[in-house]
Amino acid sequence: MLSDSQRKRVFNIIILTQCLGMLSAAFYQNGFFLNYFSKLGISSASIAFIFALPPLVGALLLLPFAFLADRTGKLRLALWGQVLVTAGLFLVLSAGWIPVRFALPMLIGSILIGSVGGSMQSASWFALLNPIIPKEIRGRFFSRLRITFMTVIILFSMLITQLLKHSQSMAVFQWIVGFVFLAQVARYFTFARIPELEKEHQLAEQRPSFAGSLASVFRIQGFGAFNGYILLITLFTAAIPVIYGLMQKDVFKFSPAQIQLMGTLFLGGSIAGNLIGGRMVDRWGTRIVFLSAHISYALIILGMLARAWIPLPLPVQVGLFAFLFNSMEAVKGIAMTSEMLELIPARNKSLSTAVCMTLFSLGVGLSQLLVSQTIRWNMLSAEWTVLGKTFSSYDTLLLSFGVLIVLLLAAIGLVPKVVKNVRLMPGSGYPRI
């Protein structure tokens, strides 16, 4: 057990560790990777494909890594994962020094390596922190954790925006990646200071097999139905930020600094969502929150499609919808993790949370892969017209996802509605390392 002073020290270490880790994870969300990969000459279809790799890798590896974490040690596996995350980021940095024709293979390899490392950490993160944070203060602590690291990455994203306003040279992009690489090196040592209080692996010989453990998890009442719902809602929403980012680059012709600013506003929406999401779940329950998310997603997408009739400058509209969409993503994420933590059993914590995260990752990966291949194969009309206004193939994708989100309202009954008190765990969006 930890004393009060020890626990307070560990809390600060956890927050610092997450802040350092989220600097690299934010590259997917704040527009930096979109700008950097474009600078390297990567096509829009290939960028969408690269963005799909981390969740697809997670969908494949989270369950076996979680099983391994419960038997060999959560912290040990997470530290090896941090080594791979750091190595992958170094290769991302190195892509700027090689000939353009080799950039795409280098990036794919680097993202795969980093994704394997991130999966090793994600598989054990919830279970590692669960016994450290007392139940009676868990909501307050994780609310503080999320707001702190989101504030850090927003400030970092604003700094990147200013740098790109002054220069868009390859050297500037590489200096930014190099800084985050050093942050990942430092993160190894802060991560190593998080204590592992529950060492289930010491009793590994008394534990059932992987198949037996997985079967016991799915026997939990309401667990399978809830995870099926999470897979569907993620499948229909996860690619929308990618589509919106590509629209900024290919349709709106925003500058790299503007794209970075839109990414910063996107991240700002997460703070707003986290501030209101917990209260919404506490007051109304998860089923009502998911219902509200469905309606809000549909209205936001309708607003994106109606931009030609909205009397606001285009950058203002794009920033507003980016903010609102990620606010709803954060609200949905709190509802998802709150329900998940009420459903998981006392044993096999890593494995049971990994089941939820695997299906979530699968939904993200398949959604983004669908967008990537649709663009690559030119399956949609490049332009179409309604009421004298011209729209792009990206608008077709937005409209399709919007219709699917509305149809998914019929599946809202799959949410068991067992949560009573919200627990603001990290992991409401991908990737959470």
N, C-alpha and C positions, 0 to 999 in steps of 0.2 A: 504494500500500500504506500501511497505517496502522502507526505505531510502537506499542509496548506502551502508552505513556502515552496516546496518542491513542485507541487502541482501548478502553482502560478508561474514558475520558471518554465515548466514544460509547455504550458499554454502559449507563452511568448515564443518558444522554439517552434511550435506547430504553426503559429501565425507567420513567422519569418520564413519557414520552409515553404509554406503555400504561396506566399507573396513571390518568392524567388521562382518557384515552379510555374506560376501563372504568367510570368513575363513571356515565356516561350509559347505557352498555350494560347495567349492572346493574339499571337501572330496570325492565327487562323481567323480571328474574329474582327480585328481592328483594321483590316485592309492591307497590312504590311506584306504578307505573303503574296497577296494578289498583285501588289505593286512590284515586289522583288522578282517574282516569277515572270511577270510581263517584261521586266527589264532584261531578264535572261533570254527572252525570245520564246517563251512557252506559250502555246496556243490556249484559247479559252477552254476548249474541250479537255485538254491535258491538265489545266489547272483544276477544273472540276473533278477530274479523275484523281489527282493527287490529294485533294481535300477529302475524297472518299476513302483513302487508304487507312488512316488511323482508326476510324470506327469499324471498318471491315476486319482489320487485324485484331481489334479488341473483341469483336464478335467471335472470332476463331479461338482466341487464346485466353480470354478472361476466366473461363471455367477451369481449364486444366491448371492455370497459374493459381487460382484461388484454392483448388484442392491441394496443390503443392505448398501453398503458403500455410495452410492449416497443419501441415505435416512436417515441414522443414523450417518454419519460422517466417513470420510476416515481415519483420524488419530486414532480415537477411535477403529475402527475395526483392524487397523494395530497393535496397541499396544496389544490388546488381542491376536492377532496372534503371536506376539513376545513372549508372555508368553508360548504359546503352543510349539513354536520352541525350547525355552529353556528347557521346560519339556521333550520334545522328545530327546534332546541331552543328558540330564541327564540319561535317560533310556538306551541310547546307551552306555554310560559310565558304567552303572550298569550291562550290559550284561556280562562283564568280571569277575564279582564276583559270578555268579550263575552257577550251574551245566551245562555241555555242552548240555544236552538234552533239556534244557529250553532256550538256547540261541536264537534259531531261532524264537520262538514265541515272546520272549522279543524284538528282533530286529524289527520284523514286526510291533508290537504294537508301538514301539518308532518312527519308520519311518512314520507310519500312523498319529500319533499325530503331529509330526513335519511338515508333509505334509499339514495337515489341517491348521496349523498356517501359513505356507508359502503361502498357497492359499489366506488366509485372507489378507496378506500383498501385494501379487502380484496383487490382484484384485483392490487395491486402489493406487498402487505406481505411475503409470503414471499420473493419474488424480490429485494426491496430489502434484506432482512436477510441473505439467504443468503451473500453474499460477505463480509459484515462479521464473521460469527461463524465462527471456525475450526472445522473439522469435529471436531477432537480435544476441544474443550471445549463443543460445541454442546449436548449433553444437560444438562450442569451449568448452562450459562447460561440455557437456556429453562426449566429446572426452577425456577431462582431467579426468573426473570421471572414465571412463572405464580403461584408461591407469593406473591411480593411484591404483585402487583396484586390477587390474591384476598384477601389479608390487608387491604389498603387498603379494598376495597369492603365487606368484612365489618364492619370498624370503622365505616365510613360508614353502613352499613345499621343497625348498632346505635344510632348517633346518631339516625338518622331514627326508629327505634322509640321512643326516649326522647322525642323531640319530639312524636310523635303521641300518646303517653300523656298529655301535658299539654294538648295542643290539637290539634283536627282542623279548624281554620278554613282557609278558602281561602288566607289570607295565609301560613300555615305551609307549605302545599304549594308556593306560588309562591316563597317564600324558598328552599326546597330546590332547586327547578328553577333559580332564578336563580343559586345558588351553582355548580351544575354547568355552567350556561351560561358563567360566567366561567372555569371550568376549561377549557372547550372553546376559549375565546378564547386562553388561555395555551398550549393544546396546539398551536395553529398554529405558534407560535414555537419550541417544542421540537421539533416534527416537522421543521421547516425545517432544523434543525441535524444531522439524520441524513444522512450522506454517501451519495451514490449512486456506488458503486465500479464497477459494471458498467453501462456506458452503451450498451446494445445499439441504442438508437435512432439512434446515430451511423452505424450501418451499415444503416439501414432500407431503402435502395434495393437492397441485396443479399439481402433477405429474401423468402421466398415470401409469397403472399397469405394472407388469413385462412383460407380453405377449405383451402389446401395445408398450412398450419401445423397446423390442427385435425386434418386427416387423418393427419399424421405422428405426432401425439400418440396417436391411437387405434390406431396400428399397434404400439404398445409391447406386448410380450407380457404378458398378465394384467391390463392396465390397464382395459380395457372391462368385464371380468367383475367386477373388484374394485369399480369405480364403480357397477355395477348392484346389487351387494350393499349398498353404502353407501346408495343411494337407498331400497332396501326397508327396511332396519333403521331408517333415519331416519323414513320414512313411518309406521312402526308405533310409534314411541316419542316423537317430538318434541312431540306435543300433550298428553302426559300431565301435564307440569307446569302447563299452562294449565288442563286439566280439574281438577286438584287445587286450584289457586288459586281457581277459580270455585266449587268445592265449599265451600271455606272461607268464601266470601262468601255464597253462596246457601243452602247446606244446613246447615253447622255454625254459621252466624251469628257468625263471629269478628269482633271489633272490628278497626279499622284497625291498631292497635298489635299485636294478635295476628297478623294477616296479615303485617305487616312482620317480626315475629319469626320466623315460619315461613319467610319468604323468606331471612332471614339464616341460618337453619339449613340451608336448601337450598344456599346459597352455601358454607357451611362444609363440606358434603359434597364440594365440588369440590376443596378443599385435600386432604382425606383421599384422594380418588381419585387426585389427581396424585402424592401421596407413594408410593402403592403400585403405581400403574399402570405406571410405568417398569420397576420390578423384575419385575412380572408379564410384561411383553412381553419383557424381556431373558432371563428364565428359561424361559418356555414358548412364546414366539412368538405372533404375532398371531391365528392361527386358534384356538388354545386360549383366548386372552383373549376373543375374540368369542363362543365357545361358552359361556364362563363368564358373559358379559354376558347372553346369552339366558336362561340358567337363572335368573340373579339378577333380571332384569326380571320374569319370570313369578312368582317368589316374592314380590317386593315388591308387585306388583299384587294377588296373592292376599291378602297381608297387609292392603292397603288395603281390600279388599272384606270381610275378616273382622273388621273393627274392632269390630263389636258383640259378638264373642265373646272379645276380648282384654281381660284384666283390668287395663287401664291407662287413666288419664284421656285423653279424646279429644285435648286439645292435645299431650300427650306422644306419642301415637301419630302424629299428623299431623307433628310435628316430626321424629320418628324416621324415618318413611318418606320425608319430603322429603330428609333427610340421606342416607339410603341410596341413594335413586334418583339423586341428583346425583353421589354417589360413583361409581356405576356409569357414569353419563354421562361423567365425567372419565376413567375407565379406558378406556372405549370410544373416547373422543376421542384419547387417546394412541396406542392401537393404530391408529386410522384415519390419523392424521397420520404416524405412523412408517412405515406401509406405503406411504402416498402418496409420501413423500420418497425412499423406496427405488426407486419405480417411475418417477418423472419423469425426463425426459432433461436433458442439460446445456444445451440450447438451448430457447428458448421457455418459460422457467421460469414466467413469469407466466401464460401461457396454459395450460400443463399443470396447474399447481396450481389454476387457476380452473375447469378442467373438474370436478375433484373438488369444489370448493366450490360450484359451480353445482348439481350433482346433490344435494349435501347441503342446500343452500338450498331447492331444489325440494321435497325430501322434507319439510323443516320447514314450508314454506309450505302445501303441499297437506294435510298432516296437520292443521294448525291451521285451515285453511279448511274442511275437512270437519267439524270440531267446531263451528265458527261456524255453518255452514249447517244442521247437524243441530239445533242449539239454536233457530235462527231459525225453522225450518219445523216445529218441534214434532213431529219424526219418531218420537220414542221416548216410551214411557209415562212420565208424570211420577213415578209410584211403582209399585213392584212388591214382592212379599213372598216371602221364602224362610225356612222354619223359624221363622216368627213374627217375623222381622226385616224392617224396611222399608228399601228401597233407592230411589235416585233415578235419573233418566235419565243423570246423570253416571257412576253406577256401571255402567250398561249400556255406556257408551263405554269405561270402563276394562276391563271384561270382554272386549269385542270386540277391543281392542288386545292384551290379554294372550293371547288365543287365536291372533291373527295372529303374535305374536312366537314362540310355540311352533312354529307351522307353518313359520316361516322357518328353523328349524333345518335343514331339508332343503337350504337354499341355502348352508350354511357352506362348501361346497367351492369357492365362487366366490372365496374369499380365497386369493391365490397363495402366501402364506407365504414371502416372500422377505426379510423384514427380519431383520437380525442384531443390530443395536444400536439401542436406542430413541433417538429425537430428540424432545425435548419441545417441539414448536413451539406457539406460541399459535394458537388457532383450533379447539379441540376442542368448542366449543359456539357457538350463534348468539345475538347478533351478536358478532364479534371485530373491532374496528375498528383 
